Each structure stands twice: as C-alpha cells, then as structure tokens.
C-alpha cells in the first residue's frame, strides 16, 4: 500500500515539475507551418538530387582527395537529411519515468 501511494505521489510530482509549453503572444509574427514545410521539402529534394548525382558520377578517374571530398559531402548530406527528418524525441524526465516504471513492473 505504501508503495502505491509513493508511486502516485512520485508521478504527480513528475507531472507538476514538467514545464508546460508557453504560447507566444504574437503568433502572427511566426511563418506559417505550410511555408516552412515547403522550404524543408525543397531543401531535402535538393539534397536527394545531389546524392543521386554523386551516385551516377564516374569515380574511376577521380583522385583520392576528390573521392575523400565526395565521401565527406555524402556524409554531411545524410546527416542533414536525418536532422530534417521526423523522429521521436523524449525528454529526460520522460526517460526517467519510463525507467522507474520498468523497474517497478519487472
């Protein structure tokens, strides 16, 4: 019984300490979401087209320095595409809560 009370108090404490996102006063100053999505999509399209260009390039007559530069460029493009991609982001508080729940349940 004490364990259940302790867990419920801990969960309420976690929920109250997590900061709620604040709404900005001037929403009209921010660009619309459609505009930013279209800009991101055109950027990703440009990066993907550059990747296909590099893949189709004849690399047999390139020097080792040029090949190294191409490899660096490909890595940078892939990193940029990963950053722009959608992902699941968890906060530290959420991770702690998940770990605590897993420990208690298992």
Secondary structure, DSSP 8 states (H G I E B T S, - for coil): -HHHHHHHHHHHHHHHHS------S-GGGS--HHHHHHHHHHHHHHHHHHHHHHHHS--TTS-HHHHHHHHHHHHHHHHHHHHHS------HHHHHHHHHHHHHH-
